[in-house]
């Protein structure tokens, strides 16, 4: 269970419920509420064991207490770390402009591996939970979409599980995917590696997935211009790390760019300063966001990556990303600083303010 991948589960009465607290949608939003729940339920119970399992003192080791996009396990023999991640996907609607839950499940897991440096995934697993009465044609479309996404990412699903619930017990398919990769321990990248002066690079326009999916869910017609960005980004990330020194990475899923930057700043004990005008946002997404009252900086992306880059290499890395088909809109949007430790400052062009992460789940069931 990781910061981005944790799912709020029903707790035993003597854990969460003893003080009357219950799980809410905010606990699944990827922000502070979810981190607190994961700390309380999981890190407190498994943190020491996972630190031992990953041999945290070794290079390339990342365990549960790090709450990164996955874990990394140095092998006792050989010169590799195993990178492991898992994610459960519940999307409403399960088919949306630009993709569906099948493509999302593959891309989400491949991207979590990629932002830790594991850009050549070894294998994926797939657990599928559906309710009785689901047309098999719908499942065929989802599985075909997964196959195509696997081809894009250069990986295969090698094992899995299927469960069928009673009619009416689910409101759509649930897919869990687990990914595994191998990497040189020295090449593992975490989300905590920023240093003052590092460039903050965003690989493309933000807010596409969340706003496109919400528009479809609510039946808004914005002229057919909105599409999710859902895609595997492992090839793009490989090009970036080959071009220069990448110090930190994260994919801006739940909570969007705002949550991602705040997590990176907090973990690195650094500040981040961002120029709002430099952040790439598609015009149609920006217009739809205004109508819907949703900030594109605060909603999920499913085909983007946020990178911290050594200032000596920032232009080379940016050029490499822009040369990739998924990175043509990439931009340097700001820098890590020594000031405002753990905070993100947004320069709007008219003034400066803190960019806070969303307090709750603005758009539930979108990833």
N, C-alpha and C positions, 0 to 999 in steps of 0.2 A: 504494500500500500504506500503510495507516494503522495506528495502534496497535490499534484495535478490529477492524480488518478484515484484518490480515495473516494469511496462511496459511503455516505452516512448509513449505517446499519442500525437496526433496532437493538438497543442495549439491554442488558440484563437489569432487572429492577434495582439491584444494589449498586449499579454504576451510575448511569446518567439520571435515572428516574428518582434516585433517593432524595433529591432536593426539588423535585417537581419539574425538572427540565425535560423537555422532549425534543426530538429531532424535528427540525423545520427545513423548508426549502433553502433557507440561507446556509445551512450546513453543507449543502451540495454545490455551493456557488463558486468554490475555489478561492475564497477570500479568508479573512481573519476568522470568521465563525467556523469554517471548516477546519482551519489549522488548529484552532483550540479543541475542537472535537477529536481530531486525529491524535493530538498530543494526549488528551485525557484518556481516550479509549485504547489507542494502539501503541504509541510511543512509550507510554508508561508501563506497558506490559511486555512489549517485544523489543524495545530499544536496545537494552543491554545485550540481548541474545543476537540481534542482528549486527551490532557492532562487533561482537566476537566472530560472527560468521563471515563478515567482510574483512576481518583483520584490519581495522580502521587505520592502524599506524602505517600500513603499506601504501605505496603510491598506487593510485588507481582504484582505491577502495571507497565506496559510497554506500552508506547504510540507511536504515529507516530514519534515524534521528536527523539525517541531512534533509529529508523531505524534498528530494530532487525529483526529476521526471522518471527516475528508475533507480535501481541499485547496481553497483559494480562489485564484482567478486574476483580478486586476484587468485589465480590458480596456484595450488601448492607446487605444481611442477609446470614448467614452461614459462613463456614470456607473454602471457595474455591475461586480460581480465574478461570475465563473462559479464555482460551487461543485460539486465533483466528488467522488464516492465510489463504492467498489465493494466487493462482499462475495460470498464463496462459502459456500454452505449445504450441510451434510451432517448430516442429522438421522436419528436412529434411536430409535424408529420414525418413518417419514416422515409418518404420520398419528397424531395424538395428541389428547387431550381439549382442545377449544377451537380447534384449527387443524390445519395440516399444513405441509409444507415449502414449498408454493406461497405460502400466505399469509405465512409467515415471511420468505420471500425478498423480497417486496415491502415488507412492513412494516419489515424491518431496514434496507433501503436508504433508504426514505423517512425513517425516523427519524434516520439518520445525517446526512442533509441538514438535517432540521429543527433538530437541536441545534446546528447552525452558523448558524442563522438563516434558512435557505432553506426556508421553510414552504410555498412554492408550487412544487413540482418541475415542471420543464419536460418531462422524458421519462425513461423507464427503458429499459435494454437487458436482454435475458435470454439467457444461454447455458445450454443444457440438455444434460447428459451422462447417457445411460442405457445399460443393457446390453441386448444382444439377448435377446429372450424376455420383455421387460417387457410386460404386457398394456396395450394402448392405452387401455382403460377407466381404468386407474390414472392414466395421463398426462392423460386428459381431466379427471379430477377435480382433479388438481393445477393444470392450466391454468385451469380454471373458478374455482378458489379464488384464483388470482392475479388473474383478471379482477375478481372481487368486491373484493379488497383494493385494486386500482387505483381502482375506483369510490369506495371509502371515502376514498382519499387524493387524489382529483382529478387523477390522472395516467394516462398510457397507456404501454404497452410499444411502442416504435416500431421496434426492430430487434433482431436476435438471431442465435443460431447453435445448431445441434444436432449433437451427436456421438453415435455409437453404438459402444459397446465390446463385446467378445466376451462371450458368456454366461459368467458366473462371475467376470468381471474387476472387477465392482463389487458392493457389497452394498446398493445403493440408488441412487436418482437424486441427481445433484449439480447444483445450480443456482447460477450466478453472475449477479448483477444489478448493474448500474452505474446510478447516478442522476446527473442534472445539474440544477442550479437556477441562478437568477440573483438577485442581491441587491445593494442599495446597499452599497458597500464599508464605510461607516461602521456598517452594521447587522450585519456578520459577528460572530458570537459564538464564542469559543473555549472550551476547557475549562480555560484557564489564568488566567482573569481575576478570581479571588477576591481580595477585600481584607478585612482584619480588620473584623468587625462584620457582614459580609454574612450574611443568613439562608441556611440550607441547606434547600431545599424538595424533598420527594419527592412525585411526582404521584399515588402510590397504593400499594397493598400490594405488598410485595417478596417475591421468591422463587417467585412463582406458576408461571412457565414451567418452571424447572428441576425443581422438585419434582413438578409434575404430569406432566412427560414421563418422569422417572425412575420414577415409580410405574407408569405405563403400560408402560414397557419391562420392568420387573421383575415385572409381573403382580400388584402389590399392589392390594387392593380397600379403598379408604377411603370407601366408600359413595357414590361418584359425585360427590363434592363438589369434587374438584380439577380445575381447568381452567387451561390456559395463558392468559396475558394478551395474547397476540400481537395487535397492532393498530397501524395507523399513528397517530402522535401529532402529526402536523403541525398539525392544527387546534387542538389543545390548546396546543401551543407558541406558535402565532400569538396565541391569546388571552392567554397569559402575557406575551409581549413587548409586546403592545399595552397591558397594564395597568400596566407599570412597568419600571424599569431592571433588566434581567437581565444580570448580569456574567459568568456562566459557565454552560455547559450540557454535559451528557453523558448518553447513555442507558446504563443499567447492565446491559449484556449479560454477556459472559463475565467471570466473577469477581464478578458481582453488585454490590451496593451497596458492599461492603467495598473491592473493587478500584477502583471509580469514585471513591470519596472519597479514597483514598490517592493516586490519580493527580492529582486536582484539587489536593490539598494540596501535593504535591511540585512540580507545575508552577508553582503560584502562590507558592511559598516562604512558605506560610502554614500555620498549624495549623487543625485542625477539631475542634470539640467537639460530640459527638452525645449526645442523651438516648435511651437504649434504649427507654424506655417510650413515647416519642413516635413511634417508627418504626412505620408501619402494616404489620401482618402479619395476614393472614387466619387465623382460628382453625383452620380445617381444614388449612391449609398448615403452620402452626406445629406442630400435632399430628403430621402426617405427617413433618415434618422431624425431630421427636424420635424417631419410630420408625425412620426411615431413617438417623439419625445425620448429617443434613445441616443446616447452618445456613442459614436462608433469606436471611441477609445476604450469603452468599457464592456464591449461584447466580444464573444468568441470569434476567433479565426481558426481555420483548420488546414491552412496551407501556407502559413507564414512562420518565420523564425525571427527572434530578436537576438542580436549578437553584441557582445562587448569585444572590441578589437583594439589591439595595441595601436597607439597613434602613429607609429612608424609604418604600419601596414594598412591603415584604414582605406586609403584610396585603392590599393591593389585588391583588397577583399571586396570593396564595393563594386569595382569593375568586374571581378569574377562572378559576383552574384547577378549583376545586370546582364551579363552575357548568357545566363541561363534562361530558358523560356519562362520559368516561374518567377524570375527576379527582375524583370524589366523596369519595374517601378520602385526598386530599392532606393533607400536614401539614408544618409547619415542624419539623424534627427537630434543628436545632442551629445553630451559628454558626461562621464563620471567626474565627480569633484570631491574635494576634501570638505566642503561646506555642506550644511543641512544633512548630516549623517542619517542614513536610513530613510530619507525623504526624497520625493520627486518634485522638482520645481518646473512648472510649465510657464514659458514665456509666450504670452498670447499676442505679442506685438503692441499691446496697449497697456500691459502690466504683467506682473508675475504673481502666480498663485501656486499653492500646493496641488498636485494632481493626486487625489486620493483614490484608493481602490474602492469598488462598489461595496456598500455596506451589506447587501443581501443579493438574492438571486433575481435580477431584473427579468431574465428570460429563462425560465426553467425548461428542462427537457429539450435542449438544443445540441447536446453532444454526449 
